[in-house]
Amino acid sequence: MSVPAKAVGQPKKAATAAWIGSALEYYDFFIYGSAAALIFPKVFFDESDPATATLLSLATFGVAYAARPVGALFLGHFGDRAGRKKIMVFTLILMGLSTFLIGCLPTRHQVGTLAPVLLVLCRVLQGISAAGEQASANSMSLEHAPAHRRGFFTSFTLSGTQGGQLLATLVFLPVAALPEDQLLSWGWRVPFWLSVVVAVVGIVIRRKLDETPAFAQQAASEGVPKLPLVVLLREHWADVLRVIGGALIASVSTIFTVWALAYATSDAVGMSRSSMLWVGALANLVALAAIPAWATLSDRIGRRPVFLIGAAGSAVMMFLYLWGISTGNYPLTLLLGIITFGVVYSAANGVWPSFYGEMFSTRVRLSGMAIGTQIGFAVAGFAVTFAAQIAGPDGTDWSSVALFTAALCVPPVIAALTARETHKVPAEELGARAPRQASRPEKVTA
């Protein structure tokens, strides 16, 4: 069986589809984070205890991350057996549907404790969707990319997530400016309802994308493994552990996006919702340029040094950013926020799609990336809840939260230091250090 000619040589199309799909997917995902910090404590939880309500609301943000490893097991398995494209379309449908349903949920005042239960169920569906989104998009763009520009083209997935977060923030700016009664009654629902448009546009784009030539060649020449997970854990267990450790860097994103937003707009600091949403919007705007720039640098000097800059630099910058918020000085907070999230964190964020993807062979790449990242992301998701507890009953102990965030940056540093450098390794040799005959029991003929 030969690889279809149309499946060859479309890196720009694959990167564009990954960018747009991820932007639309993570629009859905990040509007939940904004709502969890600003609105849900008053809509779905007991307002008589604001501190507990905020803690529970932030915990629902983490629920999706807990669901991600489970989703990764299933979506990774089918992605390595059926192809990248089918998973990319499925994840958009699931995310769009679950997000739309959140906008339709009754509130605590209407149905009591059933309201947060339904919220958690929808959030679980969001988590399952996200489990396969980045891994399938990263695999698609990596396997279409030219050998000398894999970092650049694969980074489009992550710049897409920043684009989605930027879009979510811009949508929430006018919503957050509504009068309190309108915001809590109907205004917060509008960004969630818009996910219908998000899903339709994303599905149309992704259905037009060809399957990757690497996957088609793998299926045609050797077949796909019956149980990709077995092959993955037997031949790539050390790299799975590295990806898990490296994925903890996402804690910087969740604490920046959710906990810092809640802290800055609390009575202790007193910044406005709109002003802090602009910090996130401008930081993400800078990240749109910084991510491909860092990724291009990684194509020249390697994945490891760029990732290390992002991981170690983020540990330092989060101290400065949270300190800036504690001063109540908005211009200082804005500047430090842009540098922390838009520039420094983007180094790790821009390079990990290629860095992780190049650790695995084609036959288990999607499983390896999905399972490894989603276990690490699960910890990152609940980092927000832990931060809320670490900050104390009044939520003002920002230095402890900064120290906690820095500690979560240590495993990514270790993962990078122990990983191989792969930016110059030919695509067909990626992940090929294990004996090829070891996978023969799992092989099926295409």
N, C-alpha and C positions, 0 to 999 in steps of 0.2 A: 504494500500500500504506500503510495507516494503522498507527500505533503502537498495540499492544494496550493497552487501558485499564489492565489489571492491572500493566503495567510502569511505570506512572507513580506517583510519590509514595510511595515506600517507603524513605526515607533511613535510618530507624532499623533496619529489617530488613537493609538492605545493610551498614550499619555494624556491626551485631551479627554478621552472617555473616563479615565481614572480620575482626573482633576474634577470634571463636572459632576460625575457620580458621587465622588467623596464629598464635594462641597454640598450637594443636595442632601446626601445622607446625614452629614454632620450638622447641617442646619437643623434638622429634626432633633438630633442628639443634644446639641448645645442650647437650644431654647428651653429644654427641660432644666438644664443647669441654672440658667438665669431665673426661671420660675421657682425652682427649689430654694434659691437663696432669697428671693424678693417677695414671692406671692403665696406659694403653697402652705407655709406655716399658718397663714390666716384663713386659707380656704379649705384645707383638708384636715387640719389638726386643731387641738384645743387652744384657743386664743388666751385663755385665762392663765396659761403658763408659757409665755413667749419663748423662754430659753429651751424648754423641752420640745415645744412645737418646731423650733428651728432645727434642733438636733434630729428629730424624727424626719423632718423634711429632707435634710441633707443625707440621712440614712437611705431614703428612697432613691436618691441619686446613685448611691453605691450599689443598690440592688441589681441594677443592670450589669454592673461589673462582675457581680457574683454569678450571674447567668451566663456571662461570656465564655468561661471555660467549657461549659456544657455545650453551648452552641458551637464552639470551635471544634469539638470532637466530631460532631455530625457534619457540619459544613466543610471542615477540612477533609474528612473522609470522602464526601461526595465531590468536592472540588478536585481532588487528585484522581478520582475515578471517572467523573463525567465531564470535567473541564472547568476552566475558570469562568467562562462567559455565563453559564447557567446560574452559578452561585451569585455573580454580580447582579443579575436581573432579580433573582429571588430576594436578596437582601434589601433591595430598594422597595419592593412591594411590601415586604413585612414591616420595614421601618415607617413607610408612609402611612400604612393602615394603623399601626399601633399609635403613632403620633396623632393622627386625626382623632382617634377614639379618646385620647387623653383630653382633647378639647371639648369633647361631648360629655365628660363625666359629671355626675351630680356632685354637689359639695357636701361637706360634713353637716351643714345646717339642714340639708335636704334629706339625706339618707343615713346620717350618723356614721358609725364606724365602717359601714360598707364602702364609703367613699375612698378612704385610704387603701382599703383592700383592692379595690378595682384599679386604683392608681398604681399599686405595686405590680399587679398582673400585666398592665400595659407596659410598665417599665421593664419587666422581664422580657417581653417580646422585643423591645428596643435593644436590649442587651444581646439577645440571640442574633438579631440582625447584624449588629455591629461586629459580632464575633467573626463573621465571614467577610465583611465588607473590605477592610483594609488588606487582609491577606490575599483575597482574590484579585483586588485591583493592583496590589504590589506585584503579585506573580504575573499578572497580565502585562504590565508595563515593563517589568524586568526582562521577560522572555521575548518581548518585541524589540528591546532597545539595542542599539549598536554596542559592540563590546567595549569601546573606549568611552561611552557616555551613559553607562548603566546607572550611575549615581544620579545624573541630571534628570534623565527621563523618569526614573522611578520616584524621584522626589515630588513629582506632580501630584501623587496621591496625597502626600502630607500638606503640600501647599493648598490642595483642594479642601482638606479639613480646616485649614485656617480661613480659607475663603468662606466655608460654611459657617464657621464661628463668627466671622465678620458680618455675614448676612444676617445671622440670628441676632447679633447685637444691634444692628441697624433697625431690624424689625421691632425689637423691644424698646428702642429709644422713644418713639411716639407712644407706645403702649404704656411705658413706665411714667410718662408725663401726664397721663389721664388723671382726672380726679379720683380719689381713693375709692369711692363707691362704684364708679364705672369700671375701674381697673379690676376690682375684686368680683364684680358681677359678671361682666362679659368681655372686658378688654383683654384679659390674659388668655382667653380662648382663641383669639384671632390668629396669632402666630402658629398655633397647633393646627388649625383648620387649613392654613395655607399649605400644609404638607401634601394635600391632594395634588396641587400643581407641581410640587417638588417631585413627587413620585412619578407622575405621568411623563414629565420632561426627561427625567433620568432613565426611565425604562425605554423610551424611544431612542435615546442616544446609545444606550448599551446594547440594545438588540441589533444594532447595525455593525457592531464590532466583530471581527473574525476571531476565532480561537487562535491561541498562540502557536507558532510553528514548532516550538520546542515540545509542547504537549502533544501536538499532532504527530510529530516524529517519534516521540516516546511510545505513544499508543500503537503506531504503525510498526515499529521495529522490535520492541521488546514487550509491548503490552503494558497495562497498568497493574499495579499491585492489588490483589484482592483485599488486603488489609493494610492500607498505608500506615496506620498507627503502629503496627507490629514492626514494619520495616524502619519506621522513624525511630522508635525507641531502641531498636537493636543496633542501628548503625549511626544514629545521630543524637544519642541521649545527652552527650556533653554539650552539643550546640543548643539543644532545647533548653538546658539549664542556663546557658549563657543568654539566650533570648529572654527567658523569664526574668533573670537579673537585670538585663538591659532595659526591659519594658517598665521597670519601676520608675524610670525617669519621667513617665507620664504623671507621677504624683505632683510634679512641679506644675503641670498644666491644670490638674483638677483643683489644687489648692489656690493657685492664682485665679482661676476662673470662678470658683464657687466660694471657698472659705474667705478669701481676701475681699471679695465683693460683699459678703455678708458682714464682715468685720468693719469695713470702711463705711458702710451705710448704717451701722448700729448707732445707738445713742452715745456710746463711748467716744466715737470719732466724729460722727455727724456729717459725713459727706453725702451729697445727694445721689440718688439712684442714677440719674442721667449723666452726671459728671463721671461716675465710676464706670458706667457702660462705655463712655467715650475712651477711657483708658484701654479697655479691652479692644475696642474697635480700632484705635490707632496702632496698638501693639500688633494686632493681626494684620493690619495693612502693611506694616513694616515687614512682618514675617513673610508675606507673599513674595517679597523681593529677596529676603535673606535666605529662605529655604533653598531655592534653586542655586543661589550663589554659593552657599556652603556645600551643596551637593556637587557642584562643578569643581570646587576645590578638592573634594574627596576623590574625584576622577583623576586628579593630578598627583596628590600627595598620599592618598589612601583613606580608607574609611575610619580606621582606628583613631588617628590623631584628631580628626574633626569631631568624632563622637565624644572623645575625651574632653575637648574644649567645652562642648555643650553640657556634659554631665557635671564636671568639676566646676565650671563657671556658674551653672545654675544654683549649685549649693551655696556659693558665695552671694550671688545676686539676690536670692530670696531673702536673705537677712536684710539687705539694704532696702528692698522693696517694702517689706512689711514694716521696717523701721520708718520708712517714708510715710506710710499710711498712718502710723501711730502719732506722727507729729501733727497731723491734720493739715499739712502743707500740700495743697493740691498740685501746684506746678511741679514740685519735687516728686510727688507720687506719680504723676503722669510721665515724667522723664525716666524715672527708675523703672516704671512698668514697661515702657517701650524697650528699654535696654535689656531688661530681664527676659521678657517673653518674646519680644519681637526680634531681638538680635541673638542673645546668648543661647537661650533654649532652642532656638531654631537650628543651631549647629547640630545638636543631637537629633532633633526632629526631622531635619532634612536628609540626614544620612542613614537613619536606621532602616528605611525600606530596602535599600540596596545592601546594607551591612548584614541584616538578618537574612534576607532572601538568598544571598550568595553563600550562606553556610550550608544550604541544602541542595540536593539534586532535584531535577525536574519532577521525578515521580513522587516525592514527598514534600515538595516546597510549600504548597499551600497548607498542608497539615502542620508542618513544622512552624511556619510563621503564625498560623492561627492559634495553635495550642500554646506555643511559647509566649506570644504577646498577650493573649487573653488571660492567662494565669497571672502574669505580671500586672496587667491592667486591672484585674480584680482587686489586687492590693491597692493600686493607685486610686480606684474608685472609692474605697472605704477610707482612704487617707483623709478625706474631707471630714468624715464622721469622727475619726480619731483626733483630728486637729481641733474640732469643736469641743471635744472633751479635754484635750490638753490645755486649751486656752483658758480653762477655769470656769467657774460658775458665771462670772460676769463677761467672759469671752474677750478679755483684753490682754492675755499673756501671749503677745505676738512672738516674743523671743523663743519661747518653748516650741511654738509652731514652726518657726524658722529652723531651729535645731533639729526637729523631727523631720522636716523636709530635706535638710542636708544629709541626715542619716540615710534617707531613702535614695540619695544619689550615690552612696558608696557602692552598692551592688552593681549599678551600671558601669562604674569606673573599673571594678574588678573584671566584669564581663569583657570589657573592651581590651583590657591589658592581657587577658588570657586567650583572646580570639586570634585567629589567623588573619593576615591581611590578604584580601581577595580582589582588590580592584583591578589587578592585571591578569587574573586567572581567566582563561578562556571559558566561555559559557558551558561547553560540553564537559569541562573538567570540574565544575563547581560541585562540591559535596561528594566527590568521587574517590576519596581516600580509603573508604571501606571496601573490602573485596566485593567485586560485582557479583560473584557467584552466591554470595550470602542471601541475595534477594530472590533467587530462583524459585523457592517454594511458594512465594507470593505472586509470581508472575502469571498473568493470563494473556492469551492471545487476543489482540484487538480484532 
